[in-house]
Amino acid sequence: MSSSGLRVVWVYPDLLSTYGDQGNVLVVERRARQRGLTVERVDVRSDQPIPTSGDIYLVGGGEDRPQRLAAERLRRDGGLHRAVDNGAIIFSVCAGYQILGHEFVNDLGQREPGLGLLDVVSVRGTGERCVGDVLADIDEALRLPQLTGFENHQGITQLGPGVRPLARVRLGNGNGTGDGTEGAWAGTVFGTYMHGPVLARNPQIADLLLKLTLDVNALPPVDDRWYEALRTERIAAATQAAA
């Protein structure tokens, strides 16, 4: 993090901002400011270059055609690769998650190259669309509580040996492969299919991104009553629906 404060970059809000994923930016901003950090938020539209000096990059979901356009422009730009080389953290959701992989199937039914920042490959499923609440146990290496979120995708994402599953589902589909995995992560790059927005439902993940940026093991406590009320409500609703 620079001496001027935390720099949070929201990537392509004009193309990748469905299902309330912009809320992830708001949560990171708020939880950083609650710890006394100065935050600069940078919203980068798809006709603008990606800055390489950010600390946390957030990439949201999008429909099929905007996803293809975003992937094309991000490949040409190269800024996310340079940012990761500089030590930045990337947190991606749904279409953004697929874009960070090696390839996905675009709106034309063709295999579209991704950015290769995560060792995953996504294809389009032929069964029912994955829609509904998800409950999952986050990778124990991350030391975080249960993941809660909402999935809405047709994609199936296979993980390669270069990543670990972000979580393993108790309820829902996650990556859609049938092996119980949800999302993926490697180093400072994270991907998930969870909307919600996922960081509002799981503020501890937002705190993890901050801790990685600050290179600390703990953050000062903040008032989590609103977040915990939301988590409790959504977990209870999902559990009841599954019963």
Secondary structure, DSSP 8 states (H G I E B T S, - for coil): -BTTBEEEEEE-TTTS--TTTHHHHHHHHHHHHHTT--EEEEEE-TTS---SS-SEEEE----HHHHHHHHHHHHHH-HHHHHHHTT-EEEEETHHHHHHSSEEE-TTSSEEE---SSSEEEEE-SS--EEEEEEEEE-GGG----EEEEEEE-EEEEE-TT-B-SEEEEES-TTSSSS-EE-EEETTEEEE--BS-HHHH-HHHHHHHHHHHHT-S-------HHHHHHHHHHHHHHHHHH-
